[in-house]
């Protein structure tokens, strides 16, 4: 009888997923440190990286210090990591693996749309319309009083005479305007939505977030910043310029675009960062 460990009790030589994750953690420094080292090695400043990626300088500084709280969540943090990694010639997949290992794994997508639809179609309770009832009662009283006074002044004989069709001699004929027929009524020109009526001499871009929220940035043809912030779910922004509009979408999968009155059908992925430019005429990426 052997007292020591049997061969079956010895750990296997095969690498487990935990060993692979540990090897990634050992080979790479932290995500922020890796991005900072690669930036310095490439001879780039934080301003250079910010201008190239459209990621704000404060967020670049925070990520290089491994502070992802300013990103607004794991989805946006992963998008910024991929964007910054490409700017300094690093493999985004390795950095994302290290980020997932440090932050409890990749976040699972949440089905927010069905909940939103259920809330939107819920019927709204309304109380009785007392104002309309009071108006109807007042009109009925005024009509009854007027009818009573008119009947008292004319007398029974006059009332019977008019009912038989004779024309009173003292009254003047009342001129009535002909009722316009359906063909005489001018037809309204269907203008469509405000987006469809966008001026032809400008580029008009509407950015909506129907299914989620996303950070967006918009600039005009001179590089002047039109908007830079978080677009909450259900919000919409419209930008207009005489030549072009430059866009950066932090989570393009949550965004719906209308350019010059037409919907953009590009299928962006959730968490995908997109840089787009639109000009006058038909929607086209500049």
Backbone torsions as a table, in degrees:
resi	resn	phi	psi	omega
1	UNK	NA	123.3	-176.8
2	UNK	-90.5	134.2	-179.9
3	UNK	-88.3	-30.1	-177.7
4	UNK	-72.0	-179.9	178.9
5	UNK	-71.9	141.0	176.9
6	UNK	-80.2	164.6	178.9
7	UNK	-59.5	-29.3	-179.1
8	UNK	-70.4	-23.9	-178.1
9	UNK	-80.2	-14.7	-177.8
10	UNK	-72.6	142.8	179.3
11	UNK	-63.8	146.5	-178.4
12	UNK	-72.9	153.3	178.4
13	UNK	-80.5	-12.3	-178.6
14	UNK	-71.4	145.7	179.9
15	UNK	-82.0	128.6	176.7
16	UNK	-86.7	165.9	176.4
17	UNK	-58.1	-33.5	178.3
18	UNK	-66.2	-37.2	177.7
19	UNK	-65.3	-39.1	179.6
20	UNK	-64.7	-42.0	178.5
21	UNK	-64.2	-38.3	178.4
22	UNK	-64.3	-37.8	179.5
23	UNK	-65.8	-36.8	176.7
24	UNK	-63.7	-42.9	179.9
25	UNK	-64.3	-34.8	-179.3
26	UNK	-74.4	-36.7	-176.2
27	UNK	-74.3	-35.6	-176.0
28	UNK	-101.7	143.5	165.7
29	UNK	-74.0	-171.5	178.1
30	UNK	-63.2	161.9	-177.9
31	UNK	-59.1	-49.3	-178.7
32	UNK	-63.2	-41.0	179.6
33	UNK	-64.8	-40.5	179.2
34	UNK	-63.4	-42.8	178.7
35	UNK	-65.6	-39.9	179.9
36	UNK	-65.6	-44.6	-179.8
37	UNK	-62.6	-42.0	-179.6
38	UNK	-67.0	-36.6	178.0
39	UNK	-64.5	-45.8	-179.6
40	UNK	-64.3	-40.7	179.5
41	UNK	-64.3	-31.0	179.5
42	UNK	-82.8	-4.1	179.6
43	UNK	74.1	29.1	-177.8
44	UNK	-107.4	147.1	172.7
45	UNK	-94.4	170.9	176.7
46	UNK	-63.4	-36.6	177.5
47	UNK	-62.9	-40.0	178.7
48	UNK	-61.1	-45.1	-179.2
49	UNK	-66.5	-39.4	-179.8
50	UNK	-64.8	-42.5	178.9
51	UNK	-66.9	-34.9	-178.5
52	UNK	-75.6	-32.7	-173.9
53	UNK	-105.5	-11.4	-174.9
54	UNK	65.5	15.9	173.5
55	UNK	-88.6	131.8	-174.5
56	UNK	-61.2	150.2	-175.7
57	UNK	-59.7	-41.3	-178.7
58	UNK	-62.6	-37.0	179.6
59	UNK	-71.1	-38.3	177.8
60	UNK	-61.6	-46.1	177.7
61	UNK	-59.0	-45.2	-177.5
62	UNK	-64.0	-42.7	-179.8
63	UNK	-64.3	-39.7	179.5
64	UNK	-67.2	-18.5	173.1
65	UNK	-96.6	13.8	-179.9
66	UNK	60.6	31.7	175.2
67	UNK	-110.4	107.1	-175.9
68	UNK	-104.0	11.3	-177.3
69	UNK	-68.0	-28.1	-179.1
70	UNK	-77.1	-8.5	-177.7
71	UNK	-76.6	-23.8	-179.9
72	UNK	91.5	15.5	178.3
73	UNK	133.3	168.4	-176.2
74	UNK	-64.1	-37.7	-177.8
75	UNK	-61.8	-46.0	-180.0
76	UNK	-71.3	-35.6	178.0
77	UNK	-62.6	-43.1	178.7
78	UNK	-63.7	-39.3	178.0
79	UNK	-64.1	-41.9	178.0
80	UNK	-65.4	-39.1	180.0
81	UNK	-62.0	-44.9	179.1
82	UNK	-61.9	-42.6	-178.4
83	UNK	-65.4	-46.6	-179.3
84	UNK	-67.4	-36.9	179.9
85	UNK	-62.6	-42.7	178.7
86	UNK	-65.1	-34.2	-178.3
87	UNK	-67.6	-28.3	-178.8
88	UNK	-111.1	18.0	174.7
89	UNK	61.9	44.5	172.5
90	UNK	-110.2	158.6	177.6
91	UNK	-78.7	112.8	-178.5
92	UNK	-62.2	-30.9	-175.9
93	UNK	-64.0	-41.1	-179.4
94	UNK	-66.9	-40.3	179.1
95	UNK	-66.7	-38.8	178.7
96	UNK	-67.1	-36.1	176.2
97	UNK	-62.5	-42.7	178.6
98	UNK	-66.7	-40.0	178.8
99	UNK	-62.0	-43.5	179.8
100	UNK	-63.8	-38.6	-180.0
101	UNK	-66.0	-34.5	-179.4
102	UNK	-81.8	-18.0	-173.9
103	UNK	-123.8	27.9	170.4
104	UNK	80.5	21.3	175.9
105	UNK	94.6	170.5	-177.8
106	UNK	-72.2	133.4	-178.2
107	UNK	-68.4	142.2	177.9
108	UNK	-81.6	139.4	179.2
109	UNK	-67.0	145.0	179.6
110	UNK	-107.7	137.2	180.0
111	UNK	-84.8	88.0	-176.4
112	UNK	-89.6	-23.6	-174.9
113	UNK	-63.7	-47.0	-179.4
114	UNK	-59.6	-38.1	179.2
115	UNK	-64.3	-40.0	179.8
116	UNK	-65.2	-42.5	179.3
117	UNK	-64.2	-39.6	-178.9
118	UNK	-63.8	-38.3	179.5
119	UNK	-70.5	-33.3	-174.8
120	UNK	-73.3	-32.4	-176.3
121	UNK	-94.8	3.7	178.7
122	UNK	-66.8	127.1	-177.2
123	UNK	-64.8	145.5	-179.1
124	UNK	-99.6	131.4	179.3
125	UNK	-78.2	136.1	179.0
126	UNK	-128.5	140.6	178.1
127	UNK	-84.1	174.3	179.9
128	UNK	-65.0	144.1	-179.1
129	UNK	-87.1	88.4	-177.2
130	UNK	-69.2	-29.9	-179.6
131	UNK	-63.5	-45.5	179.4
132	UNK	-64.1	-37.8	179.4
133	UNK	-65.6	-40.2	179.2
134	UNK	-66.7	-40.6	178.6
135	UNK	-62.6	-43.3	179.5
136	UNK	-62.8	-39.9	179.3
137	UNK	-65.7	-41.2	179.3
138	UNK	-64.2	-42.9	178.5
139	UNK	-61.6	-41.1	179.8
140	UNK	-63.7	-41.8	179.9
141	UNK	-65.1	-45.1	179.6
142	UNK	-61.9	-41.1	178.7
143	UNK	-63.9	-41.0	179.9
144	UNK	-65.9	-43.2	179.7
145	UNK	-63.9	-43.8	179.3
146	UNK	-62.1	-42.4	179.3
147	UNK	-63.7	-40.0	-179.9
148	UNK	-64.7	-44.6	179.0
149	UNK	-63.9	-42.3	-179.9
150	UNK	-62.6	-41.5	-179.9
151	UNK	-67.6	-37.6	-179.2
152	UNK	-68.1	-34.9	-178.8
153	UNK	-74.5	-36.9	-175.6
154	UNK	-80.8	-30.2	-178.0
155	UNK	81.7	167.5	-175.8
156	UNK	-67.8	-39.0	-176.7
157	UNK	-64.8	-44.2	179.9
158	UNK	-63.2	-40.6	-179.7
159	UNK	-61.1	-41.7	-179.3
160	UNK	-69.3	-35.8	-178.1
161	UNK	-66.5	-44.4	179.5
162	UNK	-65.9	-38.1	-179.4
163	UNK	-65.4	-25.6	-179.7
164	UNK	-83.9	-13.4	174.7
165	UNK	110.2	0.4	178.1
166	UNK	-73.4	149.4	-176.8
167	UNK	-96.6	124.1	177.3
168	UNK	-62.5	137.5	-176.2
169	UNK	-77.2	-28.5	-173.4
170	UNK	-82.5	-20.5	-175.1
171	UNK	-88.5	146.9	178.1
172	UNK	-89.4	145.5	178.8
173	UNK	-63.9	138.0	-179.9
174	UNK	-90.3	126.1	178.5
175	UNK	-84.9	127.8	179.2
176	UNK	-113.7	142.5	178.0
177	UNK	-82.3	136.1	178.8
178	UNK	-62.1	137.2	178.3
179	UNK	-74.1	124.3	-179.1
180	UNK	-66.1	137.7	176.9
181	UNK	-77.1	174.0	-178.9
182	UNK	-61.4	-35.1	-177.7
183	UNK	-73.7	-24.6	-179.3
184	UNK	-77.9	-21.9	-177.9
185	UNK	-72.2	125.4	-179.8
186	UNK	-63.7	136.6	-179.7
187	UNK	-81.2	136.0	179.2
188	UNK	-79.8	138.5	179.3
189	UNK	-79.7	116.2	-178.1
190	UNK	-64.6	108.6	-177.3
191	UNK	-83.9	-16.0	-177.6
192	UNK	74.8	-161.6	-179.7
193	UNK	-77.6	169.0	178.8
194	UNK	-64.3	-29.0	180.0
195	UNK	-70.6	-39.7	-179.0
196	UNK	-66.4	-24.8	179.7
197	UNK	-92.0	23.9	-179.2
198	UNK	-63.5	141.9	-178.9
199	UNK	-64.4	144.7	-176.5
200	UNK	-75.3	-23.4	-177.1
201	UNK	-87.3	6.7	179.4
202	UNK	-135.9	163.8	172.5
203	UNK	-102.3	128.3	-179.0
204	UNK	-119.4	125.0	-178.2
205	UNK	-125.0	124.6	174.8
206	UNK	-111.1	128.4	-179.9
207	UNK	-114.5	122.2	-179.7
208	UNK	-124.2	153.2	177.7
209	UNK	-124.6	78.4	-175.8
210	UNK	-75.3	-29.0	-171.5
211	UNK	-114.9	3.0	-178.5
212	UNK	-179.0	-162.8	178.3
213	UNK	-126.7	157.1	-177.1
214	UNK	-156.2	146.1	170.8
215	UNK	-79.0	134.2	178.6
216	UNK	-134.3	156.4	175.2
217	UNK	-138.6	138.2	-178.6
218	UNK	-135.7	136.6	178.5
219	UNK	-133.1	153.5	177.0
220	UNK	-88.9	-172.2	-174.4
221	UNK	-68.9	-18.3	176.7
222	UNK	-90.0	1.7	-177.1
223	UNK	82.7	7.4	179.1
224	UNK	-74.5	133.7	-176.7
225	UNK	-74.1	121.1	177.0
226	UNK	-90.7	-36.1	-179.8
227	UNK	-161.1	142.6	176.8
228	UNK	-151.4	102.8	-177.8
229	UNK	176.9	-168.8	-176.1
230	UNK	-95.6	127.4	175.4
231	UNK	-96.8	110.2	-177.4
232	UNK	-73.3	161.4	179.6
233	UNK	-60.2	131.0	-179.0
234	UNK	90.6	-10.2	-179.5
235	UNK	-84.4	163.4	-179.7
236	UNK	-147.9	143.2	177.1
237	UNK	-131.0	141.8	178.2
238	UNK	-123.1	131.1	-179.0
239	UNK	-122.6	145.6	-176.5
240	UNK	-143.8	139.7	178.9
241	UNK	-151.9	158.0	-177.1
242	UNK	-78.6	-15.0	-178.7
243	UNK	-124.9	-56.6	-176.7
244	UNK	-158.1	161.6	175.6
245	UNK	-129.8	124.7	177.0
246	UNK	-97.7	131.2	-178.5
247	UNK	-122.2	147.1	167.1
248	UNK	-129.2	123.8	-178.8
249	UNK	-110.8	119.4	-179.7
250	UNK	-69.9	-37.6	176.0
251	UNK	-132.3	86.4	-173.7
252	UNK	-64.5	-25.1	-179.7
253	UNK	-67.3	-19.6	-179.8
254	UNK	-95.2	3.3	-171.6
255	UNK	-109.3	142.1	171.3
256	UNK	-118.7	128.8	-172.9
257	UNK	-114.3	139.5	169.1
258	UNK	-126.1	123.5	-177.5
259	UNK	-122.5	122.0	179.5
260	UNK	52.8	38.0	175.9
261	UNK	87.1	3.7	-178.4
262	UNK	-123.7	141.9	-179.3
263	UNK	-78.6	136.7	176.3
264	UNK	-88.1	121.8	-173.0
265	UNK	-93.9	11.4	179.8
266	UNK	-61.6	131.9	-179.4
267	UNK	-94.1	93.1	179.3
268	UNK	-83.1	148.3	179.5
269	UNK	-86.2	152.9	178.0
270	UNK	-64.7	131.9	-179.1
271	UNK	84.0	-0.5	-177.4
272	UNK	-81.9	131.8	177.4
273	UNK	-92.3	127.5	-178.0
274	UNK	-125.6	140.5	173.3
275	UNK	-116.6	119.6	-171.8
276	UNK	-129.6	150.4	175.1
277	UNK	-133.8	128.8	-179.1
278	UNK	-123.8	142.6	-178.3
279	UNK	-124.3	-176.0	-179.6
280	UNK	-68.0	163.6	179.7
281	UNK	89.4	-152.6	179.7
282	UNK	-66.5	149.4	179.1
283	UNK	-60.0	123.2	176.3
284	UNK	-155.2	141.6	177.9
285	UNK	-73.7	123.9	-178.8
286	UNK	-73.9	NA	NA
